[in-house]
């Protein structure tokens, strides 16, 4: 493994040629429940399907991004060890089930990382320095931030080249977006002057006049920073999360999957534009869509049978350990011929209630 990795690096980074810095895409919103982790995971998988060598960095102590790419916590060496200097970046990388995609996993310890980083000098730049030691064979780093504007999130924004902000077109979304936007711009003005690309992604959209009006308000205020892709609300996303799978690999032809693939393409095109790549390279990038869709379909066939330990079994499917078939369990407890037993039990309960009420009335001298 180590020899192969070294060989890959020597091929990708010939002697005497400086290593290209990977593009860092930070997915941030200080409001929870807006699809931040879902966006991070599906973008990372789509970019890997588009041929990029991708690392997904899970900075959330809930570790949902980690489990969604098939890696089961606890992680002995991951994001916490990287942030606190206990391990270098190359030792924190874990293989996933997806070609071209590696992971720096989350863990419960990240809940304490804000406190530990706050005690360090120049604490806002610790992650950026740690990521300078990523292997040369990394094109894209996608960071899933915790849902809070703490020091860990600030580190992710300071390290970022591109920020993606998922937002739901809901009544409180615009207010939350203003606050997140203010925090990102404060980081940009104070620490990361090279952060020029902030992209807003409208997530979990629905048909209806209220959603349409809120979407129009967001687009009117933020203009071209709003990506021209709407990720629709769909139960298939919830089902994919229950199975610990990205929706793009569980249901690659679903509307959310097609939206995430298009979003990944648009972001990569913007990255190429930032890097000054020629027009023909950007055109070639756009032509990768069909190849990426085919690859997602292959991954879907390979991985679609996997279930989370908490996944609800399909009809007719044998339940996994921990699930109980309630009717069968009730029959096992009560036994055969349960009908008359239940009738007698209800009669006794009713008789007890009448006798208790009569006794209470006699005690308190209530007339009957």
N, C-alpha and C positions, 0 to 999 in steps of 0.2 A: 504493500500500500504506500509506504513512505517513498520507496524507490520509484513507483509509478508516478507519484505526485511530483517528485523531483524531476522526472523525465518530462512530464507535462509542462512544468515551469520552464525548463530549459528550452523546450520547443516554442513556447509562447513568448519567451523573453530572452532572445539571444544575448550572448555575452557582449557587453559594451553598450547595449541599448537600454536606456532607462525604462523601468517598469511603468506602464500606463496606470494612472490612478483610476480605480473603478468609480463609476457614477453612483452616488449615494442618493437613494430616493427614500425620504422619510415620510411615513404616513402618520399624520398627526391630526387629532382633534381632542380638545380637553373635555368634550362632552362624551359620555359613554353611550353605547347603544346605537351608534350611527353607522355601524358596519366597518369600522376601522380595521379590525383583525381580518374580517372576510376580504376586504379590499387588499390588504397586504399579502395574504396567502395566495389569492387568485392572481394577482399581478405577478408575483414571483413565479408561479407555475407557468403562466402564459409566456412570460419572458424567457423562461427556460425552454418552452416549446418553440419559441421563435429563434432558438439557437444561441441565446446568450448564456454565458456562464454566470450563474446567479447564486448569491448567498442571501438567505433570509435570517435576519437578526431579530429575535423575540425579546423585547425589553419589558414585557408585561409579566408580572408575577403570577397571573392566572395561567400563563403558558398555553393559551388556546391555539396560537399559531403553531406552536411546537407539535401539539397532538394532531393538528389538522394536516400536517405533512407526514404523519405516520411514525413520529418519534414519541415514545412514551416516557414522561417524566418518572422519577427524578433524573435530572441531568447533572452528572458529577462535574463536568467541565463545560461551562457555557457562558451565557451573557453576564452573569454575576461575576464569574471569575475574570472575564475580560475587563469589565468595568473597574474592578477593584485591584487589577494588576496581579492577580494570583496565577494567571496563565496567559500566554501570548495568543494572538488570534488564530494561528494555524493549529494550535492544540485544541481550540474550542470548536472547530468545524466538525460537523457530523454528516454522514451520508444520509440521503433520503431515498425514497422509492422512485424519485423522478430524475431522469437523466439531466445533467447540467445544473441540478439544484442541490445546494448544501445548506446546512442549518447551523446557526449558533443559538442554542435553545434557551428557553426561559426556565425559571425555577422559583420556588417560594421565597428564596433568599433575596430576590430582587425587591421585595417589599421594604427591605432595610437599606437598599442601595442609596436612596436619597440622603439618608442620614450620614452614611459613611462618606459619600462624595462631598458633602457639605463641609467636612472637616479638612479637606485637601485644598492646597493653594491652587488658584486658577481652575476651580472645579468644573467650570463650564466646558473646558476643552479636553477633558480626560479621554472621552470616547474617541474623539478625532485622532488623538495621538496613538491610541491603541489600534485603530483601524489602518494606520499607516503601515502596519506590519502584516496586513493581509497578503496571502500569496499572490503572485503576479497573474495567475490564471483566473482572475475574477473580473467580470465585465460590469456587473450590476450588483449593488448591495441594497436590499429592501429592508427598511427598519419599521417594525411594528411598535409604536410607542404605547406606554401606559395611558389610560384615560385621565390624565391630570397634568397640569403645567408645572411639574416639579423639576428637580435638577437633572434627573435622568432624561426627561423629555427635552430640556434645554440642551443637554449634550447632543441628543439626536438631531436637533435643529441646527446647532453650531456645526456639526459634521456634514450637514446636507448640502447637496448640489441642487436637488429638486425637492419640493414639498408637495405632497398630495393631501388634500383635506376633504375627506368624505363628509357629506352633510345630507340630512333628510329634509325634504321640503315640508316641514311641519310648522305649526304656529310659533314655536319657540326657536326654530332653527336659525332664523336670521340673527336673532340676538346672540345665540351661541357662536355663530359664525363670525360676528363682529369681534367678540372677545378673543376667539382663537386667532383671528387675523391680526388683532392688535398685538398679541403675544409673539406671533411669528415675526412681525415687522420690528418689534422691539429687539428680538434676538438678531435680526438682520442688521439693524442700525448699530448695535452695540458690539457684536462679536463676529458675524458672518456676512461681510460686505459682498461676498461673491454669490450669495444666494439671490438669484434673480428670477427664478421660475417657481411660482406658487400656483398650483392647479387645484381647482375646486371640482369635486366629483359629486353629482347629484345621485344619491343612493336611495334604494327602497322607494322608488317613485310609483305612483298610482294614477290611474285615470280618474279625472274628476275636476270640477271647477276650482276647488280650494287648492289642490296640488298644483294645478296649472297656474293659478295666480301667484302662489308662493315661488314657483320655479321662475316665472317671469320677473318677479321682484329681485330674486337673487341674480339673474342674468343681467337685468338692467343696472344693478349696482356694481357688479364685479366684471361685467363685460367678457372679454376673451379669456380671462382667467378661468372661467367656467368651461370645463371640457365638454365638447359637443357629443357627449354620450350619456344617456340616461340608463342607469341600472335599475330594472324594474323589481318591485317587490314580488317574491314568488316563494311558495312553500318548499320548492326544491332546494332553496338555500338552507332552510331550517333542517330539512332531511339530510343534506350533505354534512352539516355540522354535527348532527346526531351520530352520523357514521364516521366522524373524524376524517372527512374527505373534503378537499376543495370542490366546489360545485363544478368547476371546469373539467375536472376529471371524473366526477360521478355522472354528470349529465351535460356533456360538452355541446349538445345541440339546443339546450334550453336558452331562453331569452337572456337570463343573467350571464350565462357563460359566454354567449356571443358578445355581450356588452363588455365583459372584462377583457376578452381577447382584443376587441377593437380599442379599448382604453390602453392596453399594453402597447399596441402598435403606435398609437398617437403619442404616448409618452416617449417611446424610443425614437420616434421621428423628431420630437422636440430636443431630445438629447443629442441626436446627430446634428441638428441645426446649431445647437449650442457649441458643439465641438468643431464646427466649420467644415463638416464633411461635404464632399461634392454632391451635386444633385443626383448623379447616377447611383451613388451609394444609398441615398434616401429612397430612390425608386426601387432599388433591389430589396430594401427593407420592407417596403409595402408589398412586394410580391411574395413575401414569406407567409402570407396569411393562410393560404391553402395548405402548405406544408405543416404549419403549426396546428391547424384544425385537425389534420390527419393524425398528428402525433398525440394530440389530446384524446382522440378517439381510441388510439392504441392503449394509452395509459388508463382510460376508462375501462376497457375490456380487462386489463390486468388487475385493476385495483377495486373494481366495483363490488366485489364480494366481501370486502373487509367491513367489519362492523365495530362500532365503539362498544366497550363493555356495558354501556348504559343504553345502547340502541334498543328500541322497541322491536321485538321480532315481527317479521312479516306474517300475514295470515297463513296458517299451515306450517310455519317454520318452527323448529324446535327452539324453545327459549334457551338463552345462555344462562350460566350460573348467576343466581341473584334475582332472576325473574321468576314469578310464581303465577301459575294459572289459577285465578281466584275461585272459579266454580269447582274445579277439581279439588282444590284444597278444602273448600267448605264441605264437599261431599265426604272427603276423607275424615274430617273431624266429626261430622254429625252421624255419618254412617247411613246404611240403607234404611228405607222406611221412615224418612225424616219428617214427613208431613204431619203425622199424628203427634209426634214429639213437639213440633213447633206449636201446634194448636194447644196442647196441654200447658206448655210454658207460658203462652200468652194469657190463658185463662187464669193461671196462678198469679201472674203479675197484676191482672185486673182485680182479682179477689183481694190481693194484698193492699192495693190502693184503696178499695172500698172500706176494708176493715180499719186501715190507718186513719182515713178521714172520719169514720164513726168514732174512733177512740179519741181523736183530737177534739171533736165536737163535744163529747161527754166531759172531757177534761176542762174545757173552757166554757161549759154550760151553754153551748149554742143550741137554740131551739131547732127542732127538725119538723 
